Amino acid sequence: MFHPTLKHILSASGASALKVHSTADPDFPLVQSIEDAHKIGCHHVVTSRNGLNAASIGFEGEIKIWAQQNGSWSEITQLSHALRQSDAWAIVLSDDAKYLAGTTHDGHIKVWDLTSNGEQFRDYETKGTFGSCIDMSSDGKYIASGHESGSIYIFSNETGRMPFSLSGLVKPVRAVAFSPGGKLLAAAGDSRVIALYDTESGEQVAQLSGHSAWVLSLDWSHTGEYLLSGSSFDGKVKVWSIERRACVATHSESEKAVWSVKWLPKVGKTEGFATAGAHRSVWFYREATGG
């Protein structure tokens, strides 16, 4: 799993260290290695869109918050006990790094306020099944979670309620992603199709078909025109046009599983992305939508 900022890519491989690569250099060199970030290994790392903060969680269940200053990342240690011992799995940071949300093994969705040292302020109840993925809208108002049961939930941080429980996918759901404006939610998993939902009505508005294996990762382009998806087993990465509801590019340079796909900061008119997976490296692509 990895996550980009305007200057860096932070990655976790299941090992104890976090790696930081520079996106300012075309060779994407390693610029920092945070050793023993999580003693028994890290499985999720996420960054805020403003590029100033990151969060990671290890197999021991401890969440750590990181701050970037002068090109270097360091841990923020003044955090609540509830955040450190969270029993969370998948996590997400709000764009401004004020909030952190995470799924728990018993099906809860918890939200912590990082402006108050990580005190918990929301605890959403689902149907008790494992939450494998989570995302937050860019304005921080909504949280979406995907579950082992095949259920997808949308929660409102403003009201503390669940306006929608979505259906239509074969269990389990392994990736959910809000569009930049928050009007659409993409969801995918073992069904091998990507479902698009209208977040105002909760209705499914499209299905994108073409993957021959589980879809493990989704990411929207900065404008919301394109959706990136990566699948297991066949090692394929696809770029989808939302306007055309069609795949406009397929990349396949490995037969090994692709676990994570992310768009890179846009340089001029060049649109690029990165992937990571069972090949144990981060691969970079340019002109992603050109074929």
C-alpha positions as CSV (number, residue, x, y, z in Angstrom):
1,M,0.0,0.0,0.0
2,F,1.2,3.5,-0.8
3,H,-0.1,7.1,-1.0
4,P,1.3,10.1,-2.8
5,T,1.5,13.8,-1.9
6,L,2.7,16.7,-4.2
7,K,6.3,16.0,-3.1
8,H,6.4,12.4,-1.8
9,I,5.1,8.9,-2.0
10,L,4.9,7.0,1.3
11,S,4.7,3.2,1.0
12,A,4.2,0.3,3.3
13,S,5.0,-3.3,2.4
14,G,4.0,-5.3,5.4
15,A,7.5,-4.7,6.9
16,S,8.3,-2.5,9.9
17,A,9.6,0.4,7.9
18,L,7.9,3.1,5.9
19,K,9.6,4.3,2.7
20,V,9.5,7.8,1.3
21,H,10.2,8.5,-2.4
22,S,10.4,11.9,-4.0
23,T,7.9,12.8,-6.8
24,A,9.8,15.9,-7.7
25,D,12.5,13.9,-9.4
26,P,11.7,11.9,-12.6
27,D,13.6,8.9,-11.1
28,F,11.5,8.9,-7.9
29,P,14.5,8.3,-5.6
30,L,14.2,7.0,-2.0
31,V,14.7,10.1,0.2
32,Q,13.8,8.7,3.7
33,S,13.3,5.3,5.4
34,I,11.4,5.4,8.6
35,E,12.7,2.4,10.4
36,D,10.7,0.5,13.0
37,A,7.6,2.6,12.3
38,H,5.6,-0.5,13.3
39,K,7.5,-3.3,15.0
40,I,5.5,-6.2,13.5
41,G,4.7,-4.6,10.2
42,C,2.6,-1.9,8.6
43,H,-0.4,-2.7,6.3
44,H,-2.0,0.7,5.6
45,V,-0.5,4.2,5.1
46,V,-2.5,7.2,3.9
47,T,-1.7,10.9,3.4
48,S,-3.8,14.1,3.5
49,R,-4.3,15.9,0.3
50,N,-2.5,19.0,1.6
51,G,0.6,16.8,1.9
52,L,1.4,17.8,5.4
53,N,0.3,14.7,7.3
54,A,0.1,11.0,7.0
55,A,-1.3,8.1,9.1
56,S,-0.2,4.5,9.3
57,I,-1.4,1.4,11.1
58,G,0.4,-1.8,11.9
59,F,-0.6,-5.4,12.5
60,E,-0.5,-4.7,16.2
61,G,-3.4,-2.3,15.7
62,E,-1.6,0.9,16.7
63,I,-2.2,4.0,14.6
64,K,0.6,6.5,14.1
65,I,0.3,10.1,12.8
66,W,3.2,11.7,10.9
67,A,4.0,15.3,10.0
68,Q,6.1,16.6,7.1
69,Q,8.3,19.5,7.6
70,N,11.2,20.7,5.4
71,G,11.0,17.5,3.3
72,S,11.3,15.1,6.3
73,W,8.6,13.0,8.0
74,S,8.4,12.6,11.8
75,E,5.9,11.0,14.3
76,I,3.4,13.1,16.2
77,T,3.5,11.6,19.7
78,Q,0.8,13.5,21.5
79,L,-2.2,11.3,20.7
80,S,-5.0,9.8,22.7
81,H,-4.8,6.3,24.0
82,A,-8.1,5.5,22.2
83,L,-6.5,6.3,18.8
84,R,-3.3,4.4,19.5
85,Q,-5.2,1.2,20.6
86,S,-7.9,1.4,18.0
87,D,-8.4,-2.2,16.7
88,A,-8.7,-0.6,13.2
89,W,-7.9,-2.1,9.8
90,A,-8.4,0.3,6.9
91,I,-7.9,4.0,7.5
92,V,-8.4,7.3,5.7
93,L,-7.4,10.9,6.4
94,S,-9.5,14.0,5.5
95,D,-8.0,16.3,2.9
96,D,-7.0,18.9,5.7
97,A,-5.8,16.1,8.1
98,K,-8.3,17.2,10.7
99,Y,-10.1,13.8,10.9
100,L,-9.0,10.2,10.7
101,A,-11.5,7.4,10.1
102,G,-11.0,3.7,10.3
103,T,-12.9,0.4,10.0
104,T,-12.7,-2.1,12.9
105,H,-12.7,-5.9,12.9
106,D,-16.2,-6.0,14.6
107,G,-17.8,-3.9,11.9
108,H,-17.7,-0.4,13.5
109,I,-16.5,2.8,11.7
110,K,-14.7,5.1,14.1
111,V,-13.8,8.8,13.5
112,W,-11.1,10.6,15.4
113,D,-10.5,14.4,15.7
114,L,-6.8,15.0,15.2
115,T,-7.2,18.7,16.2
116,S,-7.9,17.4,19.8
117,N,-5.0,14.8,20.0
118,G,-7.1,12.1,18.3
119,E,-10.1,12.0,20.6
120,Q,-12.9,9.8,19.1
121,F,-16.1,11.7,18.1
122,R,-18.0,9.3,16.0
123,D,-18.7,5.5,16.3
124,Y,-20.9,4.2,13.5
125,E,-22.6,0.8,13.9
126,T,-22.8,-1.5,10.9
127,K,-24.1,-5.0,10.6
128,G,-21.1,-6.4,12.4
129,T,-19.1,-7.6,9.4
130,F,-15.4,-6.8,8.8
131,G,-14.8,-3.5,7.1
132,S,-12.1,-4.0,4.5
133,C,-12.0,-0.5,3.0
134,I,-12.9,3.1,3.7
135,D,-12.9,6.5,2.1
136,M,-13.9,10.1,3.0
137,S,-15.3,12.7,0.8
138,S,-13.0,15.7,0.0
139,D,-15.1,18.0,2.2
140,G,-15.0,15.6,5.1
141,K,-18.8,15.4,5.3
142,Y,-19.2,11.7,4.3
143,I,-17.5,8.4,5.0
144,A,-18.0,5.3,2.9
145,S,-17.1,1.8,3.9
146,G,-17.0,-1.6,2.1
147,H,-17.5,-4.8,4.0
148,E,-16.8,-8.5,3.8
149,S,-20.6,-9.2,3.6
150,G,-20.8,-7.2,0.3
151,S,-22.5,-4.2,2.1
152,I,-21.5,-0.6,1.4
153,Y,-22.4,2.1,3.9
154,I,-22.4,5.9,3.6
155,F,-22.3,7.9,6.9
156,S,-22.7,11.6,7.6
157,N,-20.2,13.1,9.9
158,E,-22.4,16.2,10.3
159,T,-25.5,14.3,11.6
160,G,-23.8,11.1,12.9
161,R,-26.3,9.1,10.8
162,M,-26.2,6.6,8.0
163,P,-28.2,8.0,5.0
164,F,-27.5,5.1,2.7
165,S,-26.9,1.4,2.8
166,L,-26.0,0.4,-0.7
167,S,-26.3,-3.0,-2.5
168,G,-25.5,-4.6,-5.8
169,L,-22.1,-6.1,-5.4
170,V,-21.0,-9.7,-4.8
171,K,-19.3,-10.0,-1.4
172,P,-16.8,-8.9,-0.3
173,V,-16.2,-5.3,-1.2
174,R,-12.4,-4.4,-1.3
175,A,-12.3,-0.8,-2.5
176,V,-14.5,2.3,-2.2
177,A,-13.6,5.8,-3.5
178,F,-15.5,9.1,-3.6
179,S,-15.1,11.3,-6.7
180,P,-13.4,14.7,-6.1
181,G,-16.7,16.5,-5.9
182,G,-18.2,13.8,-3.8
183,K,-21.2,13.3,-6.2
184,L,-20.2,9.7,-7.1
185,L,-18.9,6.7,-5.1
186,A,-17.1,3.9,-6.9
187,A,-17.0,0.5,-5.3
188,A,-15.5,-2.9,-6.3
189,G,-14.3,-6.2,-5.1
190,D,-14.7,-9.9,-5.8
191,S,-17.6,-9.2,-8.3
192,R,-14.9,-8.0,-10.8
193,V,-17.2,-5.1,-11.7
194,I,-16.9,-1.5,-10.6
195,A,-20.3,0.0,-9.4
196,L,-20.9,3.8,-9.5
197,Y,-23.4,5.2,-7.0
198,D,-25.0,8.7,-6.9
199,T,-24.3,9.9,-3.3
200,E,-27.4,12.1,-3.2
201,S,-29.9,9.4,-4.0
202,G,-27.9,6.2,-3.2
203,E,-28.9,4.8,-6.6
204,Q,-26.5,2.8,-8.7
205,V,-25.9,4.7,-11.9
206,A,-23.4,2.5,-13.8
207,Q,-21.4,-0.7,-13.8
208,L,-17.9,-0.8,-15.4
209,S,-17.0,-4.3,-16.6
210,G,-13.7,-5.6,-17.9
211,H,-11.6,-7.0,-15.1
212,S,-11.2,-10.8,-15.0
213,A,-10.1,-10.9,-11.3
214,W,-10.9,-9.2,-8.0
215,V,-10.6,-5.4,-8.0
216,L,-8.5,-4.4,-5.0
217,S,-7.9,-0.7,-5.5
218,L,-9.6,2.4,-7.0
219,D,-8.5,6.0,-7.4
220,W,-10.1,9.0,-9.1
221,S,-8.2,11.5,-11.2
222,H,-7.9,15.0,-9.9
223,T,-10.6,16.3,-12.2
224,G,-12.9,13.3,-11.7
225,E,-12.8,12.5,-15.5
226,Y,-11.1,9.2,-15.0
227,L,-11.1,6.3,-12.6
228,L,-8.1,4.0,-12.1
229,S,-8.5,0.4,-11.0
230,G,-6.1,-2.4,-10.2
231,S,-6.9,-6.1,-9.9
232,S,-5.4,-9.3,-8.3
233,F,-4.1,-12.3,-10.1
234,D,-4.1,-10.9,-13.7
235,G,-2.0,-7.9,-12.7
236,K,-4.1,-5.5,-14.9
237,V,-4.5,-1.8,-14.3
238,K,-7.4,0.0,-16.1
239,V,-8.2,3.6,-16.8
240,W,-11.9,4.3,-17.2
241,S,-13.6,7.4,-18.7
242,I,-16.5,8.4,-16.5
243,E,-18.2,10.3,-19.3
244,R,-18.0,7.4,-21.7
245,R,-18.5,4.7,-19.0
246,A,-15.7,2.8,-20.8
247,C,-12.2,1.6,-20.4
248,V,-9.8,3.8,-22.3
249,A,-6.4,2.2,-21.3
250,T,-5.2,-1.2,-20.0
251,H,-1.7,-1.7,-18.5
252,S,-0.4,-5.1,-17.8
253,E,3.3,-5.6,-17.2
254,S,3.1,-8.2,-14.5
255,E,1.0,-11.3,-13.9
256,K,1.3,-10.7,-10.2
257,A,-1.5,-9.1,-8.1
258,V,-1.8,-5.3,-8.1
259,W,-2.7,-4.2,-4.5
260,S,-2.7,-0.5,-4.8
261,V,-3.1,2.1,-7.6
262,K,-2.9,5.9,-7.2
263,W,-2.8,8.9,-9.6
264,L,0.4,11.0,-9.3
265,P,0.5,14.8,-8.9
266,K,-0.1,16.2,-12.4
267,V,3.0,17.7,-14.1
268,G,1.9,20.1,-16.8
269,K,-0.4,18.2,-19.1
270,T,1.1,14.8,-18.2
271,E,-1.2,12.5,-16.3
272,G,0.5,9.6,-14.6
273,F,0.0,7.0,-11.9
274,A,1.8,4.5,-9.8
275,T,1.1,0.9,-8.8
276,A,2.3,-1.5,-6.1
277,G,1.7,-5.2,-5.5
278,A,3.1,-8.7,-5.3
279,H,6.1,-7.7,-7.4
280,R,7.4,-5.9,-4.3
281,S,8.1,-2.6,-6.0
282,V,6.3,0.7,-6.9
283,W,6.0,1.1,-10.7
284,F,5.4,4.5,-12.3
285,Y,3.5,5.2,-15.5
286,R,3.1,8.4,-17.6
287,E,0.5,9.5,-20.1
288,A,-2.0,7.1,-18.5
289,T,-5.0,7.9,-20.6
290,G,-3.3,7.9,-23.9
291,G,-4.3,4.4,-25.2
